[in-house]
Amino acid sequence: MAIFRPFRAIRPQAALAARVAALPYDVMNSQEAREEAKDNPYSFLHVDKAEIDLDPSVDIYDAQVYEKAAENLSRMETEGVYIQEESPCFYIYQQEMDGRVQTGIVGCASIDDYLQSHIKKHEFTRADKEADRIRHVDVCDANTGPIFLTYRAVAHISQKIESWIGQHAPVYDFVAKDGIGHRVWVVDSAEEVAAFEAAFAEVPDFYIADGHHRTASAVKVGQKRRQEHPDYTGEEEFNYFLAVLFPDAELKILDYNRVVHDLNGMSKEEFLEKLDKVYECQEVQGPCRPQEKHAMGMYMDGQWYLCCAREGSYPAEDPVGQLDVSILQNQVLTPLLGIEDPRTSSRIDFVGGIRGLGELEKMVDGGMAVAFAMYPTGLDDLMNIADNDCIMPPKSTWFEPKLRSGIFVHRLS
């Protein structure tokens, strides 16, 4: 059984919450972050992407960046932008996007549960990305962005959440510039905190929805602190990391699309002829968003196609091999287009579904060779793959809405 426990959050004053809250560090580059935060000294980007407060010539992985992040976080606490809870609490975090609501619980998960696979992953991580967040967490002495976890919904937990919301006012209630609504309730009753903790202790496993690099980095910082404190008891805050737990029934995965720069020396006709062995393709009008599994849209040379995987072109019983992103990778991207490793190839771009199919048209009309509009990976697929200790191809899932950073900070000491 997995552990989920309350903590004394460092969180912004209610009047400043909307100005503090920021998109995750990894959804924008440094220049975009500079622009986003330029007129907002409270933006958490000053912590999560602290290079924006240094000369642009400074490398984003320079030690100065991490030192500046810690300095900015400390300053925000000293200036009263942040307050800290008197006693450990849970927090209900609700987001609303286009009329759809997802409601989770904010608390701390155990690094041991990750190491023992009670917190299940479905992606590989990159060492360079891990190293960046390890240094950030370690120097800041804090988890500054929550990990997006999910679990198989439990009726009585959902009922407890609804009951608390119905009887208490939120401490934060704002709509961000992108139109996403954010509401937070503090669960500060010792009795209810204990009841939530006990309820989650009955959940066998949690699943990483988004934040594999942040999770791995938080765990490695915890292990580092254990080495530095060999007499640790397991109760120290560095044994835990900041997370939000959402029930699977409330989440939505968007498509994660692919755009390839060239056809690997083939003409359009040659490519279509070879593709025909894997997919049955037909020309269609307008943007083609696939409506079922094992179908995809394709845009090339001003024309949309609906492509349906042919029977026998994928291993139906293989939890990873039957994914649409796997079929495309294994049957098209690698053998036909010569893209062996999509994580490192410069010939492929990935486009989150939030940007729409118009973005795919724009990229191909602007010089790319072909775009593939994928059917979204299902949450049941994600959990099944994680349960089987398997790994998805990179860029298989795109969750929306994104969790905001800066609303909750978890100190490690």
MIVEXKE-438007 format. One record per residue (C-alpha): residue number from 0; residue in one letter; chain; x, y, z. Coordinates in nm, 4 decimals. Example, Ala and Ser with C-alpha at 12.3 -4.5 7.8 and 13.67 -1.06 7.14 Angstrom:
% MIVEXKE-438007
[0,'A','A',[1.2300,-0.4500,0.7800]],
[1,'S','A',[1.3670,-0.1060,0.7140]],
END
This chain:
% MIVEXKE-438007
[0,'M','A',[0.0000,0.0000,0.0000]],
[1,'A','A',[0.1211,0.3478,-0.0836]],
[2,'I','A',[0.1746,0.6279,0.1689]],
[3,'F','A',[0.0271,0.9746,0.1260]],
[4,'R','A',[0.0708,1.2127,0.4139]],
[5,'P','A',[-0.0085,1.5746,0.5073]],
[6,'F','A',[0.2532,1.8490,0.5267]],
[7,'R','A',[0.2976,2.2103,0.6341]],
[8,'A','A',[0.2702,2.3791,0.2966]],
[9,'I','A',[0.4427,2.7034,0.2176]],
[10,'R','A',[0.1792,2.8756,0.0074]],
[11,'P','A',[0.1033,3.2270,-0.1186]],
[12,'Q','A',[-0.1204,3.4780,0.0515]],
[13,'A','A',[-0.4681,3.4585,-0.0957]],
[14,'A','A',[-0.4450,3.8026,-0.2550]],
[15,'L','A',[-0.1295,3.7027,-0.4446]],
[16,'A','A',[-0.2056,3.3435,-0.5403]],
[17,'A','A',[-0.3115,3.4219,-0.8971]],
[18,'R','A',[0.0059,3.6251,-0.9583]],
[19,'V','A',[0.2333,3.3655,-0.8003]],
[20,'A','A',[0.0951,3.0573,-0.9768]],
[21,'A','A',[0.2877,2.9679,-1.2933]],
[22,'L','A',[0.2915,2.6988,-1.5560]],
[23,'P','A',[0.5486,2.4207,-1.5025]],
[24,'Y','A',[0.9104,2.5008,-1.5793]],
[25,'D','A',[0.9265,2.2535,-1.8690]],
[26,'V','A',[0.6450,2.3877,-2.0865]],
[27,'M','A',[0.8248,2.7061,-2.1888]],
[28,'N','A',[1.1772,2.8119,-2.2786]],
[29,'S','A',[1.3769,3.0834,-2.1039]],
[30,'Q','A',[1.2748,3.3609,-2.3409]],
[31,'E','A',[0.9074,3.2738,-2.3083]],
[32,'A','A',[0.9467,3.2705,-1.9301]],
[33,'R','A',[1.1153,3.6126,-1.9332]],
[34,'E','A',[0.8254,3.7531,-2.1306]],
[35,'E','A',[0.5661,3.5850,-1.9100]],
[36,'A','A',[0.7155,3.7148,-1.5837]],
[37,'K','A',[0.8593,4.0499,-1.6883]],
[38,'D','A',[0.5907,4.2623,-1.5195]],
[39,'N','A',[0.5207,4.0244,-1.2345]],
[40,'P','A',[0.7742,4.0087,-0.9496]],
[41,'Y','A',[0.5554,3.7495,-0.7754]],
[42,'S','A',[0.5581,3.4942,-1.0573]],
[43,'F','A',[0.6949,3.1591,-0.9484]],
[44,'L','A',[0.8953,3.1519,-1.2708]],
[45,'H','A',[1.1485,3.3583,-1.0750]],
[46,'V','A',[1.2056,3.0375,-0.8767]],
[47,'D','A',[1.1386,2.7615,-1.1284]],
[48,'K','A',[1.3274,2.9311,-1.4127]],
[49,'A','A',[1.5532,3.1665,-1.2239]],
[50,'E','A',[1.7758,3.2283,-1.5265]],
[51,'I','A',[1.5201,3.4946,-1.6227]],
[52,'D','A',[1.6690,3.7135,-1.3488]],
[53,'L','A',[2.0238,3.6726,-1.4808]],
[54,'D','A',[2.1972,3.7914,-1.7933]],
[55,'P','A',[2.0876,3.5881,-2.0980]],
[56,'S','A',[2.4506,3.4878,-2.1520]],
[57,'V','A',[2.4418,3.2741,-1.8347]],
[58,'D','A',[2.3942,2.9051,-1.9117]],
[59,'I','A',[2.0624,2.7765,-1.7788]],
[60,'Y','A',[2.2481,2.4984,-1.5932]],
[61,'D','A',[2.5051,2.7306,-1.4346]],
[62,'A','A',[2.5315,2.7198,-1.0550]],
[63,'Q','A',[2.4196,3.0841,-1.0441]],
[64,'V','A',[2.0747,2.9815,-1.1693]],
[65,'Y','A',[2.0094,2.7412,-0.8820]],
[66,'E','A',[2.1485,2.9864,-0.6288]],
[67,'K','A',[1.9233,3.2577,-0.7681]],
[68,'A','A',[1.6217,3.0252,-0.7438]],
[69,'A','A',[1.6923,2.9596,-0.3747]],
[70,'E','A',[1.7490,3.3318,-0.3153]],
[71,'N','A',[1.4204,3.4255,-0.4830]],
[72,'L','A',[1.2237,3.1652,-0.2888]],
[73,'S','A',[1.3750,3.2809,0.0396]],
[74,'R','A',[1.3018,3.6430,-0.0481]],
[75,'M','A',[0.9353,3.5645,-0.1233]],
[76,'E','A',[0.9047,3.4009,0.2175]],
[77,'T','A',[1.0798,3.6869,0.3964]],
[78,'E','A',[0.8663,3.9495,0.2221]],
[79,'G','A',[0.5484,3.7712,0.3245]],
[80,'V','A',[0.4442,3.6618,-0.0222]],
[81,'Y','A',[0.4378,3.3124,0.1261]],
[82,'I','A',[0.2995,3.1863,0.4519]],
[83,'Q','A',[0.3476,2.8451,0.6122]],
[84,'E','A',[0.0792,2.6289,0.7677]],
[85,'E','A',[0.0958,2.5877,1.1440]],
[86,'S','A',[0.0282,2.2147,1.1321]],
[87,'P','A',[0.0329,1.9429,0.8631]],
[88,'C','A',[-0.2671,1.9608,0.6307]],
[89,'F','A',[-0.3982,1.8154,0.3103]],
[90,'Y','A',[-0.5164,2.0465,0.0336]],
[91,'I','A',[-0.7929,1.9938,-0.2192]],
[92,'Y','A',[-0.6884,2.1313,-0.5581]],
[93,'Q','A',[-0.9567,2.1699,-0.8227]],
[94,'Q','A',[-0.9023,2.2748,-1.1840]],
[95,'E','A',[-1.1609,2.3613,-1.4464]],
[96,'M','A',[-1.0981,2.3695,-1.8201]],
[97,'D','A',[-1.3655,2.4085,-2.0875]],
[98,'G','A',[-1.6327,2.3046,-1.8396]],
[99,'R','A',[-1.4486,1.9888,-1.7303]],
[100,'V','A',[-1.3443,1.9678,-1.3647]],
[101,'Q','A',[-1.0738,1.7558,-1.2036]],
[102,'T','A',[-1.0271,1.7533,-0.8278]],
[103,'G','A',[-0.7240,1.6146,-0.6479]],
[104,'I','A',[-0.5606,1.6016,-0.3073]],
[105,'V','A',[-0.2243,1.7684,-0.2434]],
[106,'G','A',[0.0112,1.5984,-0.0001]],
[107,'C','A',[0.3425,1.4177,0.0108]],
[108,'A','A',[0.4262,1.0795,-0.1382]],
[109,'S','A',[0.7039,0.8504,-0.0196]],
[110,'I','A',[1.0349,0.8064,-0.2011]],
[111,'D','A',[1.0342,0.4459,-0.0766]],
[112,'D','A',[0.7043,0.3817,-0.2527]],
[113,'Y','A',[0.8685,0.4969,-0.5768]],
[114,'L','A',[1.1740,0.2789,-0.5155]],
[115,'Q','A',[0.9484,-0.0193,-0.4358]],
[116,'S','A',[0.7199,0.0417,-0.7370]],
[117,'H','A',[0.4098,0.1385,-0.5422]],
[118,'I','A',[0.4365,0.4614,-0.7383]],
[119,'K','A',[0.4414,0.3301,-1.0916]],
[120,'K','A',[0.6067,0.4910,-1.3920]],
[121,'H','A',[0.5557,0.4465,-1.7649]],
[122,'E','A',[0.8372,0.6559,-1.9158]],
[123,'F','A',[1.2148,0.6565,-1.9207]],
[124,'T','A',[1.3898,0.9689,-1.7964]],
[125,'R','A',[1.6911,1.1545,-1.9352]],
[126,'A','A',[1.9974,1.1983,-1.7171]],
[127,'D','A',[2.0490,1.5632,-1.8152]],
[128,'K','A',[1.6930,1.6582,-1.7235]],
[129,'E','A',[1.7208,1.4707,-1.3949]],
[130,'A','A',[2.0469,1.6450,-1.3111]],
[131,'D','A',[1.8869,1.9861,-1.3591]],
[132,'R','A',[1.5962,1.9191,-1.1221]],
[133,'I','A',[1.8181,1.7400,-0.8699]],
[134,'R','A',[2.0279,2.0535,-0.8358]],
[135,'H','A',[1.7203,2.2756,-0.8255]],
[136,'V','A',[1.5498,2.0753,-0.5502]],
[137,'D','A',[1.8705,2.0318,-0.3523]],
[138,'V','A',[1.9818,2.3958,-0.3635]],
[139,'C','A',[1.6309,2.5306,-0.2976]],
[140,'D','A',[1.5838,2.2687,-0.0238]],
[141,'A','A',[1.2303,2.2284,-0.1515]],
[142,'N','A',[0.9962,2.0572,-0.3930]],
[143,'T','A',[0.8724,2.3564,-0.5901]],
[144,'G','A',[0.6411,2.1836,-0.8379]],
[145,'P','A',[0.3906,1.9085,-0.7554]],
[146,'I','A',[0.4062,1.5691,-0.9254]],
[147,'F','A',[0.0867,1.4784,-1.1105]],
[148,'L','A',[-0.0204,1.1362,-0.9782]],
[149,'T','A',[-0.3346,0.9349,-1.0372]],
[150,'Y','A',[-0.5019,0.6350,-0.8780]],
[151,'R','A',[-0.7972,0.4126,-0.9494]],
[152,'A','A',[-1.0922,0.6090,-0.8137]],
[153,'V','A',[-1.2265,0.5108,-0.4712]],
[154,'A','A',[-1.5876,0.6096,-0.4042]],
[155,'H','A',[-1.5531,0.6966,-0.0356]],
[156,'I','A',[-1.2456,0.9160,-0.1003]],
[157,'S','A',[-1.4358,1.1074,-0.3676]],
[158,'Q','A',[-1.7292,1.1443,-0.1283]],
[159,'K','A',[-1.5027,1.2808,0.1467]],
[160,'I','A',[-1.3592,1.5364,-0.0951]],
[161,'E','A',[-1.7040,1.6452,-0.2106]],
[162,'S','A',[-1.8214,1.6720,0.1506]],
[163,'W','A',[-1.5319,1.8992,0.2498]],
[164,'I','A',[-1.5819,2.1209,-0.0545]],
[165,'G','A',[-1.9511,2.1478,0.0200]],
[166,'Q','A',[-1.8922,2.2644,0.3760]],
[167,'H','A',[-1.5944,2.4987,0.3391]],
[168,'A','A',[-1.4941,2.8012,0.1343]],
[169,'P','A',[-1.1846,2.7828,-0.0869]],
[170,'V','A',[-0.8753,2.9793,0.0150]],
[171,'Y','A',[-0.7921,3.0375,-0.3532]],
[172,'D','A',[-1.0341,3.0794,-0.6399]],
[173,'F','A',[-0.9003,3.2379,-0.9566]],
[174,'V','A',[-0.8923,3.2002,-1.3339]],
[175,'A','A',[-0.5485,3.2143,-1.4942]],
[176,'K','A',[-0.4716,3.4020,-1.8149]],
[177,'D','A',[-0.5183,3.0842,-2.0175]],
[178,'G','A',[-0.8738,3.0474,-1.8908]],
[179,'I','A',[-0.8048,2.7594,-1.6510]],
[180,'G','A',[-0.9857,2.7895,-1.3195]],
[181,'H','A',[-0.8021,2.7021,-0.9965]],
[182,'R','A',[-0.9584,2.6482,-0.6543]],
[183,'V','A',[-0.7942,2.5292,-0.3330]],
[184,'W','A',[-0.9392,2.4204,-0.0006]],
[185,'V','A',[-0.7290,2.3585,0.3122]],
[186,'V','A',[-0.8159,2.0393,0.5013]],
[187,'D','A',[-0.7003,2.1539,0.8448]],
[188,'S','A',[-0.9154,1.9426,1.0771]],
[189,'A','A',[-0.6867,1.6943,1.2531]],
[190,'E','A',[-0.9641,1.4368,1.2465]],
[191,'E','A',[-1.0254,1.4757,0.8729]],
[192,'V','A',[-0.6528,1.4827,0.7955]],
[193,'A','A',[-0.6154,1.1495,0.9736]],
[194,'A','A',[-0.9210,1.0115,0.7912]],
[195,'F','A',[-0.7829,1.1088,0.4492]],
[196,'E','A',[-0.4437,0.9617,0.5337]],
[197,'A','A',[-0.6068,0.6350,0.6399]],
[198,'A','A',[-0.8237,0.6259,0.3273]],
[199,'F','A',[-0.5259,0.6625,0.0945]],
[200,'A','A',[-0.3384,0.3945,0.2885]],
[201,'E','A',[-0.5908,0.1508,0.1410]],
[202,'V','A',[-0.4988,0.2461,-0.2178]],
[203,'P','A',[-0.2443,-0.0115,-0.3380]],
[204,'D','A',[-0.0608,0.1945,-0.5991]],
[205,'F','A',[-0.0252,0.5423,-0.7407]],
[206,'Y','A',[0.0661,0.6153,-1.1036]],
[207,'I','A',[0.2738,0.8988,-1.2426]],
[208,'A','A',[0.0570,1.0823,-1.4934]],
[209,'D','A',[0.2992,1.3672,-1.5589]],
[210,'G','A',[0.6340,1.4542,-1.3997]],
[211,'H','A',[0.8635,1.1539,-1.4366]],
[212,'H','A',[1.1788,1.3684,-1.4273]],
[213,'R','A',[1.0624,1.5663,-1.1238]],
[214,'T','A',[0.9746,1.2435,-0.9435]],
[215,'A','A',[1.3055,1.0726,-1.0162]],
[216,'S','A',[1.4929,1.3888,-0.9155]],
[217,'A','A',[1.3011,1.4299,-0.5897]],
[218,'V','A',[1.3724,1.0671,-0.5018]],
[219,'K','A',[1.7435,1.1046,-0.5738]],
[220,'V','A',[1.7646,1.4169,-0.3600]],
[221,'G','A',[1.5971,1.2201,-0.0806]],
[222,'Q','A',[1.8522,0.9417,-0.1204]],
[223,'K','A',[2.1325,1.1975,-0.1158]],
[224,'R','A',[2.0000,1.3466,0.2082]],
[225,'R','A',[1.9820,0.9992,0.3607]],
[226,'Q','A',[2.3503,0.9500,0.2855]],
[227,'E','A',[2.4244,1.2857,0.4452]],
[228,'H','A',[2.2163,1.1896,0.7513]],
[229,'P','A',[2.2852,0.8192,0.8133]],
[230,'D','A',[2.0858,0.8351,1.1361]],
[231,'Y','A',[1.7662,0.9340,0.9536]],
[232,'T','A',[1.4430,0.7879,1.0909]],
[233,'G','A',[1.2275,0.7973,0.7777]],
[234,'E','A',[1.0055,1.0719,0.9170]],
[235,'E','A',[1.2192,1.3588,0.7841]],
[236,'E','A',[1.0609,1.5645,0.5095]],
[237,'F','A',[1.3311,1.4674,0.2586]],
[238,'N','A',[1.1847,1.1170,0.2599]],
[239,'Y','A',[0.8749,1.2559,0.0863]],
[240,'F','A',[0.7942,1.4671,-0.2169]],
[241,'L','A',[0.5156,1.7032,-0.3176]],
[242,'A','A',[0.2361,1.5489,-0.5251]],
[243,'V','A',[-0.1273,1.5871,-0.6282]],
[244,'L','A',[-0.3401,1.2731,-0.6454]],
[245,'F','A',[-0.6279,1.2748,-0.8940]],
[246,'P','A',[-0.8786,0.9916,-0.9421]],
[247,'D','A',[-0.8421,0.8366,-1.2856]],
[248,'A','A',[-1.2082,0.8885,-1.3746]],
[249,'E','A',[-1.1659,1.2680,-1.3789]],
[250,'L','A',[-0.8577,1.2889,-1.6020]],
[251,'K','A',[-0.8305,1.3408,-1.9750]],
[252,'I','A',[-0.5341,1.2604,-2.1970]],
[253,'L','A',[-0.5028,1.4637,-2.5147]],
[254,'D','A',[-0.3364,1.3536,-2.8350]],
[255,'Y','A',[0.0406,1.3931,-2.8700]],
[256,'N','A',[0.1099,1.4412,-3.2369]],
[257,'R','A',[0.4174,1.3977,-3.4565]],
[258,'V','A',[0.5611,1.6090,-3.7375]],
[259,'V','A',[0.8485,1.4712,-3.9488]],
[260,'H','A',[1.0854,1.7031,-4.1330]],
[261,'D','A',[1.1519,1.4898,-4.4426]],
[262,'L','A',[1.0517,1.1626,-4.6096]],
[263,'N','A',[1.3960,1.0027,-4.5818]],
[264,'G','A',[1.4698,1.0462,-4.9518]],
[265,'M','A',[1.1340,0.9109,-5.0745]],
[266,'S','A',[0.8819,1.0849,-5.2947]],
[267,'K','A',[0.5277,1.1295,-5.1639]],
[268,'E','A',[0.4118,0.8492,-5.3924]],
[269,'E','A',[0.6813,0.6108,-5.2718]],
[270,'F','A',[0.6003,0.6857,-4.9099]],
[271,'L','A',[0.2264,0.6306,-4.9600]],
[272,'E','A',[0.2947,0.3006,-5.1371]],
[273,'K','A',[0.5039,0.1723,-4.8472]],
[274,'L','A',[0.2647,0.3113,-4.5875]],
[275,'D','A',[-0.0177,0.1166,-4.7507]],
[276,'K','A',[0.1281,-0.2083,-4.6177]],
[277,'V','A',[0.0666,-0.0873,-4.2615]],
[278,'Y','A',[-0.2294,0.1501,-4.2886]],
[279,'E','A',[-0.5314,0.1701,-4.5110]],
[280,'C','A',[-0.5388,0.5387,-4.6023]],
[281,'Q','A',[-0.8035,0.7441,-4.7751]],
[282,'E','A',[-0.8165,1.1122,-4.8614]],
[283,'V','A',[-1.0584,1.3171,-4.6484]],
[284,'Q','A',[-1.1744,1.6768,-4.6347]],
[285,'G','A',[-1.0474,1.9183,-4.3732]],
[286,'P','A',[-0.8500,1.8413,-4.0553]],
[287,'C','A',[-0.8759,1.4734,-3.9668]],
[288,'R','A',[-0.9016,1.3990,-3.5967]],
[289,'P','A',[-0.9143,1.0195,-3.5450]],
[290,'Q','A',[-1.2256,0.8995,-3.3653]],
[291,'E','A',[-1.1150,0.5550,-3.2553]],
[292,'K','A',[-0.8144,0.3534,-3.1509]],
[293,'H','A',[-0.5765,0.2328,-3.4246]],
[294,'A','A',[-0.6729,0.5182,-3.6525]],
[295,'M','A',[-0.4760,0.8359,-3.7157]],
[296,'G','A',[-0.4950,1.1470,-3.9280]],
[297,'M','A',[-0.2117,1.2317,-4.1647]],
[298,'Y','A',[-0.1413,1.5631,-4.3378]],
[299,'M','A',[0.0952,1.5834,-4.6324]],
[300,'D','A',[0.1290,1.8117,-4.9335]],
[301,'G','A',[-0.1918,2.0008,-4.8519]],
[302,'Q','A',[-0.4033,1.6864,-4.8144]],
[303,'W','A',[-0.5507,1.5124,-4.5090]],
[304,'Y','A',[-0.5792,1.1351,-4.4914]],
[305,'L','A',[-0.7570,0.9010,-4.2526]],
[306,'C','A',[-0.5264,0.6050,-4.1879]],
[307,'C','A',[-0.6452,0.2865,-4.0170]],
[308,'A','A',[-0.3943,0.0244,-3.9028]],
[309,'R','A',[-0.4307,-0.2987,-4.0970]],
[310,'E','A',[-0.5089,-0.6159,-3.9104]],
[311,'G','A',[-0.1890,-0.7957,-3.8209]],
[312,'S','A',[0.0252,-0.4818,-3.8359]],
[313,'Y','A',[0.0637,-0.4733,-3.4555]],
[314,'P','A',[0.0738,-0.7227,-3.1669]],
[315,'A','A',[-0.2775,-0.6966,-3.0251]],
[316,'E','A',[-0.1885,-0.8661,-2.6936]],
[317,'D','A',[0.1198,-0.6553,-2.6245]],
[318,'P','A',[0.0217,-0.3649,-2.3915]],
[319,'V','A',[0.2925,-0.1407,-2.5409]],
[320,'G','A',[0.3034,-0.2714,-2.8982]],
[321,'Q','A',[-0.0689,-0.2153,-2.9548]],
[322,'L','A',[-0.0481,0.1559,-2.8674]],
[323,'D','A',[-0.1047,0.3830,-3.1663]],
[324,'V','A',[0.2199,0.5679,-3.0975]],
[325,'S','A',[0.4003,0.2305,-3.0958]],
[326,'I','A',[0.2460,0.1185,-3.4248]],
[327,'L','A',[0.3528,0.4435,-3.5874]],
[328,'Q','A',[0.7025,0.4247,-3.4397]],
[329,'N','A',[0.7646,0.0559,-3.5065]],
[330,'Q','A',[0.6033,0.0301,-3.8494]],
[331,'V','A',[0.6593,0.3750,-4.0004]],
[332,'L','A',[0.8953,0.6130,-3.8244]],
[333,'T','A',[1.1796,0.3641,-3.7801]],
[334,'P','A',[1.1630,0.1338,-4.0872]],
[335,'L','A',[1.0328,0.3842,-4.3439]],
[336,'L','A',[1.1473,0.7258,-4.2241]],
[337,'G','A',[1.4702,0.6208,-4.0511]],
[338,'I','A',[1.3904,0.7751,-3.7116]],
[339,'E','A',[1.5427,0.5201,-3.4750]],
[340,'D','A',[1.5226,0.7118,-3.1479]],
[341,'P','A',[1.2531,0.9812,-3.1382]],
[342,'R','A',[1.3962,1.1164,-2.8111]],
[343,'T','A',[1.7188,1.2254,-2.9797]],
[344,'S','A',[1.6344,1.2633,-3.3491]],
[345,'S','A',[1.6358,1.6168,-3.4872]],
[346,'R','A',[1.4074,1.5086,-3.7728]],
[347,'I','A',[1.0890,1.4828,-3.5668]],
[348,'D','A',[0.8889,1.7301,-3.3587]],
[349,'F','A',[0.6161,1.6540,-3.1068]],
[350,'V','A',[0.3082,1.8737,-3.0828]],
[351,'G','A',[0.0735,1.8581,-2.7848]],
[352,'G','A',[-0.2929,1.8249,-2.8714]],
[353,'I','A',[-0.3728,2.1475,-2.6882]],
[354,'R','A',[-0.2254,2.3318,-2.9897]],
[355,'G','A',[-0.4830,2.1836,-3.2270]],
[356,'L','A',[-0.4628,2.0273,-3.5714]],
[357,'G','A',[-0.4210,2.3676,-3.7290]],
[358,'E','A',[-0.0702,2.3723,-3.5859]],
[359,'L','A',[0.0102,2.0530,-3.7774]],
[360,'E','A',[-0.1116,2.2088,-4.1014]],
[361,'K','A',[0.0924,2.5207,-4.0318]],
[362,'M','A',[0.4121,2.3227,-3.9752]],
[363,'V','A',[0.3734,2.1083,-4.2863]],
[364,'D','A',[0.2680,2.4017,-4.5038]],
[365,'G','A',[0.5749,2.5801,-4.3680]],
[366,'G','A',[0.8178,2.3182,-4.4919]],
[367,'M','A',[0.7827,1.9985,-4.2866]],
[368,'A','A',[0.7105,1.6792,-4.4799]],
[369,'V','A',[0.4283,1.5046,-4.2974]],
[370,'A','A',[0.2235,1.5283,-3.9780]],
[371,'F','A',[0.0520,1.2481,-3.7882]],
[372,'A','A',[-0.2534,1.3276,-3.5725]],
[373,'M','A',[-0.2757,1.0542,-3.3102]],
[374,'Y','A',[-0.5711,0.9085,-3.1246]],
[375,'P','A',[-0.5108,0.9847,-2.7528]],
[376,'T','A',[-0.3568,0.7125,-2.5401]],
[377,'G','A',[-0.6100,0.5848,-2.2873]],
[378,'L','A',[-0.5586,0.6109,-1.9119]],
[379,'D','A',[-0.6393,0.2417,-1.8884]],
[380,'D','A',[-0.3513,0.1764,-2.1285]],
[381,'L','A',[-0.1190,0.3859,-1.9122]],
[382,'M','A',[-0.2110,0.1957,-1.5956]],
[383,'N','A',[-0.1940,-0.1437,-1.7657]],
[384,'I','A',[0.1520,-0.0691,-1.9009]],
[385,'A','A',[0.2732,0.0567,-1.5623]],
[386,'D','A',[0.1247,-0.2477,-1.3882]],
[387,'N','A',[0.3220,-0.4710,-1.6257]],
[388,'D','A',[0.6449,-0.2786,-1.5544]],
[389,'C','A',[0.6603,-0.1717,-1.9171]],
[390,'I','A',[0.7593,0.1612,-2.0694]],
[391,'M','A',[0.5670,0.3680,-2.3210]],
[392,'P','A',[0.7323,0.5279,-2.6224]],
[393,'P','A',[0.8358,0.8877,-2.5507]],
[394,'K','A',[0.5720,1.1579,-2.5853]],
[395,'S','A',[0.2789,0.9185,-2.5576]],
[396,'T','A',[0.0545,1.1279,-2.3318]],
[397,'W','A',[-0.0382,1.4952,-2.2974]],
[398,'F','A',[-0.2410,1.5853,-1.9893]],
[399,'E','A',[-0.4438,1.9033,-1.9631]],
[400,'P','A',[-0.4872,2.1152,-1.7680]],
[401,'K','A',[-0.1331,2.1466,-1.6379]],
[402,'L','A',[-0.0757,2.1794,-1.2650]],
[403,'R','A',[0.0427,2.5223,-1.1568]],
[404,'S','A',[0.3706,2.5588,-0.9733]],
[405,'G','A',[0.4090,2.7935,-0.6791]],
[406,'I','A',[0.0730,2.7309,-0.5143]],
[407,'F','A',[0.2344,2.4745,-0.2842]],
[408,'V','A',[0.5980,2.4420,-0.1760]],
[409,'H','A',[0.7305,2.1544,0.0331]],
[410,'R','A',[1.0440,2.2194,0.2371]],
[411,'L','A',[1.2815,1.9230,0.2762]],
[412,'S','A',[1.4271,2.0332,0.6084]],
END
